[in-house]
Amino acid sequence: MMRMKVDTRDLRSASWVGRNFGAVTDEVEAGRTIVVMKNNRPAGVVAPISVLESIDAVEEREENVRLLALALVRAETTSGRTYTLEETAAGLGIDLDELASEESDDTDDDA
């Protein structure tokens, strides 16, 4: 499970957020990330758009690293046998159909 660093001043109950959404958007616009709590557990986050842009950039880099790993594995194969992209991906536990589906979903979202 991923842990995040949260300032306790940024925790808000779901009911408080519901009653004070204008104040929440003002804080987010000022650069704060608000963690919405429900039953004393984190339920969601209201964050500046720059956070979403950063997440998107990280996901894109992650995909590029995966593709680079595939290329390096193929380049370093010294047995004389040529491996297909599908064989290499399967060996690394990468589902090419899933990647293609995600890429198609991203393209559909842009349309």
Rosetta constraint file for C-alpha pairs under 8 A:
AtomPair CA 6 CA 10 HARMONIC 6.95 0.50
AtomPair CA 6 CA 11 HARMONIC 7.98 0.50
AtomPair CA 6 CA 35 HARMONIC 8.00 0.50
AtomPair CA 7 CA 11 HARMONIC 7.45 0.50
AtomPair CA 10 CA 32 HARMONIC 7.48 0.50
AtomPair CA 10 CA 33 HARMONIC 6.72 0.50
AtomPair CA 10 CA 34 HARMONIC 4.96 0.50
AtomPair CA 10 CA 35 HARMONIC 6.10 0.50
AtomPair CA 11 CA 34 HARMONIC 6.04 0.50
AtomPair CA 11 CA 35 HARMONIC 4.92 0.50
AtomPair CA 11 CA 36 HARMONIC 6.14 0.50
AtomPair CA 11 CA 37 HARMONIC 6.71 0.50
AtomPair CA 12 CA 16 HARMONIC 6.39 0.50
AtomPair CA 12 CA 17 HARMONIC 6.42 0.50
AtomPair CA 12 CA 34 HARMONIC 6.88 0.50
AtomPair CA 12 CA 35 HARMONIC 6.15 0.50
AtomPair CA 12 CA 36 HARMONIC 5.07 0.50
AtomPair CA 12 CA 37 HARMONIC 5.84 0.50
AtomPair CA 13 CA 17 HARMONIC 6.26 0.50
AtomPair CA 13 CA 36 HARMONIC 5.62 0.50
AtomPair CA 13 CA 37 HARMONIC 4.63 0.50
AtomPair CA 13 CA 38 HARMONIC 6.07 0.50
AtomPair CA 13 CA 40 HARMONIC 7.83 0.50
AtomPair CA 14 CA 18 HARMONIC 6.17 0.50
AtomPair CA 14 CA 36 HARMONIC 5.55 0.50
AtomPair CA 14 CA 37 HARMONIC 5.59 0.50
AtomPair CA 14 CA 38 HARMONIC 5.62 0.50
AtomPair CA 15 CA 19 HARMONIC 6.33 0.50
AtomPair CA 16 CA 20 HARMONIC 5.95 0.50
AtomPair CA 17 CA 21 HARMONIC 5.25 0.50
AtomPair CA 17 CA 24 HARMONIC 6.73 0.50
AtomPair CA 17 CA 36 HARMONIC 7.31 0.50
AtomPair CA 20 CA 24 HARMONIC 6.46 0.50
AtomPair CA 21 CA 25 HARMONIC 6.20 0.50
AtomPair CA 22 CA 26 HARMONIC 6.28 0.50
AtomPair CA 23 CA 27 HARMONIC 6.30 0.50
AtomPair CA 24 CA 28 HARMONIC 6.19 0.50
AtomPair CA 24 CA 34 HARMONIC 7.45 0.50
AtomPair CA 24 CA 46 HARMONIC 7.98 0.50
AtomPair CA 25 CA 29 HARMONIC 5.92 0.50
AtomPair CA 26 CA 30 HARMONIC 6.26 0.50
AtomPair CA 27 CA 31 HARMONIC 6.57 0.50
AtomPair CA 27 CA 32 HARMONIC 5.55 0.50
AtomPair CA 27 CA 33 HARMONIC 7.77 0.50
AtomPair CA 27 CA 34 HARMONIC 7.98 0.50
AtomPair CA 28 CA 32 HARMONIC 4.74 0.50
AtomPair CA 28 CA 33 HARMONIC 5.91 0.50
AtomPair CA 28 CA 34 HARMONIC 7.14 0.50
AtomPair CA 28 CA 46 HARMONIC 7.01 0.50
AtomPair CA 28 CA 47 HARMONIC 5.74 0.50
AtomPair CA 28 CA 48 HARMONIC 5.38 0.50
AtomPair CA 29 CA 48 HARMONIC 6.28 0.50
AtomPair CA 31 CA 47 HARMONIC 7.73 0.50
AtomPair CA 31 CA 48 HARMONIC 5.96 0.50
AtomPair CA 32 CA 47 HARMONIC 6.74 0.50
AtomPair CA 32 CA 48 HARMONIC 7.04 0.50
AtomPair CA 33 CA 45 HARMONIC 6.92 0.50
AtomPair CA 33 CA 46 HARMONIC 5.90 0.50
AtomPair CA 33 CA 47 HARMONIC 4.42 0.50
AtomPair CA 33 CA 48 HARMONIC 6.64 0.50
AtomPair CA 34 CA 45 HARMONIC 5.65 0.50
AtomPair CA 34 CA 46 HARMONIC 5.14 0.50
AtomPair CA 34 CA 47 HARMONIC 6.27 0.50
AtomPair CA 35 CA 42 HARMONIC 6.43 0.50
AtomPair CA 35 CA 43 HARMONIC 7.51 0.50
AtomPair CA 35 CA 44 HARMONIC 5.95 0.50
AtomPair CA 35 CA 45 HARMONIC 4.59 0.50
AtomPair CA 35 CA 46 HARMONIC 6.53 0.50
AtomPair CA 36 CA 42 HARMONIC 5.89 0.50
AtomPair CA 36 CA 43 HARMONIC 5.64 0.50
AtomPair CA 36 CA 44 HARMONIC 5.13 0.50
AtomPair CA 36 CA 45 HARMONIC 5.72 0.50
AtomPair CA 36 CA 46 HARMONIC 7.43 0.50
AtomPair CA 37 CA 41 HARMONIC 5.18 0.50
AtomPair CA 37 CA 42 HARMONIC 4.49 0.50
AtomPair CA 37 CA 43 HARMONIC 5.33 0.50
AtomPair CA 37 CA 44 HARMONIC 7.17 0.50
AtomPair CA 38 CA 42 HARMONIC 6.36 0.50
AtomPair CA 38 CA 43 HARMONIC 5.79 0.50
AtomPair CA 47 CA 51 HARMONIC 6.42 0.50
AtomPair CA 47 CA 52 HARMONIC 7.85 0.50
AtomPair CA 48 CA 52 HARMONIC 7.42 0.50
AtomPair CA 49 CA 53 HARMONIC 6.36 0.50
AtomPair CA 50 CA 54 HARMONIC 6.12 0.50
AtomPair CA 51 CA 55 HARMONIC 6.28 0.50
AtomPair CA 52 CA 56 HARMONIC 6.19 0.50
AtomPair CA 53 CA 57 HARMONIC 6.22 0.50
AtomPair CA 54 CA 58 HARMONIC 6.23 0.50
AtomPair CA 55 CA 59 HARMONIC 6.22 0.50
AtomPair CA 56 CA 60 HARMONIC 6.21 0.50
AtomPair CA 57 CA 61 HARMONIC 6.21 0.50
AtomPair CA 58 CA 62 HARMONIC 6.08 0.50
AtomPair CA 59 CA 63 HARMONIC 6.31 0.50
AtomPair CA 60 CA 64 HARMONIC 6.30 0.50
AtomPair CA 61 CA 65 HARMONIC 6.14 0.50
AtomPair CA 62 CA 66 HARMONIC 6.29 0.50
AtomPair CA 63 CA 67 HARMONIC 6.29 0.50
AtomPair CA 64 CA 68 HARMONIC 6.09 0.50
AtomPair CA 65 CA 69 HARMONIC 6.08 0.50
AtomPair CA 66 CA 70 HARMONIC 6.34 0.50
AtomPair CA 67 CA 71 HARMONIC 6.28 0.50
AtomPair CA 68 CA 72 HARMONIC 6.11 0.50
AtomPair CA 69 CA 73 HARMONIC 6.10 0.50
AtomPair CA 70 CA 74 HARMONIC 6.23 0.50
AtomPair CA 70 CA 85 HARMONIC 7.75 0.50
AtomPair CA 70 CA 88 HARMONIC 6.60 0.50
AtomPair CA 70 CA 89 HARMONIC 6.83 0.50
AtomPair CA 71 CA 75 HARMONIC 6.08 0.50
AtomPair CA 72 CA 76 HARMONIC 6.00 0.50
AtomPair CA 73 CA 77 HARMONIC 6.30 0.50
AtomPair CA 73 CA 88 HARMONIC 7.46 0.50
AtomPair CA 74 CA 82 HARMONIC 7.78 0.50
AtomPair CA 74 CA 83 HARMONIC 6.87 0.50
AtomPair CA 74 CA 88 HARMONIC 7.25 0.50
AtomPair CA 77 CA 81 HARMONIC 7.53 0.50
AtomPair CA 77 CA 82 HARMONIC 7.59 0.50
AtomPair CA 83 CA 87 HARMONIC 6.06 0.50
AtomPair CA 83 CA 88 HARMONIC 6.39 0.50
AtomPair CA 84 CA 88 HARMONIC 6.28 0.50
AtomPair CA 85 CA 89 HARMONIC 5.98 0.50
AtomPair CA 86 CA 90 HARMONIC 6.07 0.50
AtomPair CA 86 CA 96 HARMONIC 7.26 0.50
AtomPair CA 87 CA 91 HARMONIC 6.18 0.50
AtomPair CA 88 CA 92 HARMONIC 6.40 0.50
AtomPair CA 89 CA 93 HARMONIC 6.10 0.50
AtomPair CA 89 CA 94 HARMONIC 4.90 0.50
AtomPair CA 89 CA 95 HARMONIC 6.74 0.50
AtomPair CA 89 CA 96 HARMONIC 6.96 0.50
AtomPair CA 90 CA 94 HARMONIC 5.65 0.50
AtomPair CA 90 CA 95 HARMONIC 6.80 0.50
AtomPair CA 95 CA 99 HARMONIC 6.44 0.50
AtomPair CA 96 CA 100 HARMONIC 6.11 0.50
AtomPair CA 97 CA 101 HARMONIC 6.07 0.50
AtomPair CA 98 CA 102 HARMONIC 6.14 0.50
AtomPair CA 99 CA 103 HARMONIC 6.15 0.50
AtomPair CA 100 CA 104 HARMONIC 6.07 0.50
AtomPair CA 101 CA 105 HARMONIC 6.10 0.50
AtomPair CA 102 CA 106 HARMONIC 6.20 0.50
AtomPair CA 103 CA 107 HARMONIC 6.22 0.50
AtomPair CA 104 CA 108 HARMONIC 6.11 0.50
AtomPair CA 105 CA 109 HARMONIC 6.21 0.50
AtomPair CA 106 CA 110 HARMONIC 6.46 0.50
AtomPair CA 107 CA 111 HARMONIC 6.56 0.50
